[in-house]
């Protein structure tokens, strides 16, 4: 996994978690849902990069 892609995935996950927490704390369901989606996108990006690393010869 390249360093930039790894950082991008971790940043996306952290940003999503923050948004989700703020949305839940303020009762804003839309923001919480956006945060969950963003966090999951970061997790998917990280999984994709790990899979690419595993398949490298």
C-alpha positions in Angstrom: 0.0 0.0 0.0 1.5 3.3 -1.0 2.0 5.8 1.8 -0.3 8.4 0.2 -3.1 6.0 -0.3 -2.7 4.7 3.3 -2.8 8.2 4.6 -5.8 9.1 2.5 -7.7 6.0 3.8 -6.9 6.8 7.4 -7.8 10.5 7.0 -11.1 9.5 5.4 -11.9 7.1 8.3 -11.0 9.7 11.0 -13.0 12.4 9.3 -16.0 10.1 9.0 -15.8 9.1 12.6 -15.7 12.7 13.7 -18.7 13.5 11.5 -20.6 10.5 12.8 -19.9 11.4 16.4 -20.9 15.0 16.0 -24.0 14.0 14.2 -25.0 11.6 16.9 -24.2 14.1 19.7 -26.3 16.9 18.1 -29.1 14.6 16.9 -28.4 15.3 13.3 -29.1 11.9 11.7 -28.0 13.1 8.2 -24.6 14.1 9.4 -24.2 10.8 11.3 -25.1 8.9 8.2 -22.7 10.9 6.1 -20.0 10.2 8.7 -20.7 6.4 8.6 -20.6 6.4 4.8 -17.3 8.3 4.8 -15.8 6.0 7.4 -16.8 3.0 5.4 -15.4 4.4 2.2 -12.0 4.8 4.0 -12.2 1.2 5.2 -13.0 0.0 1.7 -10.1 2.0 0.2 -7.7 0.5 2.9 -9.0 -3.0 2.1 -8.5 -2.5 -1.6 -4.9 -1.3 -1.1 -4.1 -4.3 1.2 -5.5 -6.7 -1.4 -3.3 -5.1 -4.1 -0.3 -5.5 -1.8 -1.1 -9.1 -1.2 -1.3 -9.9 -4.9 2.0 -8.2 -5.7 4.6 -10.7 -6.8 
